[in-house]
Amino acid sequence: MDWLKQQWTRMTTFLQDVRGELQKTSWPSRKEVRNTTIVVIVFVMICAVYLYAVDYALQSAMEWLVRRFAV
């Protein structure tokens, strides 16, 4: 029974600490979340276009090499 009481005390202390830390947290505003989401989406689109271009260039180069030097 002493073990159960000790575990209960540890759990309540932990939850109080969690609540205290959450109150210290600065949460972003809706505008900040929207703006950072837009930045992430634009960055992902730029990366996708870049990777597509590199993939296309490498594929074209490999096809040219195979046609040029294939026996």
N, C-alpha and C positions, 0 to 999 in steps of 0.2 A: 504494500500500500504506500510505503514511503517513496518507492520508485515512481509510482504513478503521480504523486503530488509533486515530485521533483521535475518530472517531464512536463506537467501542466504549467509549473512556474517558468520553466525554460521557454515553453511555447508562448506564453503570454508576454514575457519579456521580449522575445523575438518580434512578435507582432507590434508591440509598442515601439520598438526601434524602427521597424519598417514604416509605421505611420509617421514617426518623427522625420525620417529621411524623405518621405514623399512630400511632406509639408515644406521641406527645404528646396524641393525641385522647382525650377522655373519652367513652366510649360509654355510652349510656343503658341502664338495667337493663330487664329484661322488664316489670316493673311500670310503669316510666315510659312505655315504649312503649305498653303497653295503655291507660294512663290518657289519654295524649295522643290516641290513636286514638279513644277514646270521646268525648273533647271535640270532636274534629273531626267525627265522625259526628253528634253532637247539634247542633252548630252548622250543619252542612249541612241537617239536617232542619228546623231553625228557619227558615233562609233559604228553603228550599223552600216551607214553609207560608206565609211572608210573601209571597213572590213569587206564589204561587197566589192568595192573597187579593187582592193588588193587581191581578193580571190579571183576576180575576173581577169586581172592582168596576169596572175600566175597561171591560171588555166589556159589562157591564150598563148602564153609563152611555151607551156608544156606541149600544147597541141602543135604549135609551130615546130618545136624541136622534134617531136615524134614524126611529123610529116616530112621534115627535112632530112632526118638521119635514119629513118626506118629502112630496113632492108626489105 
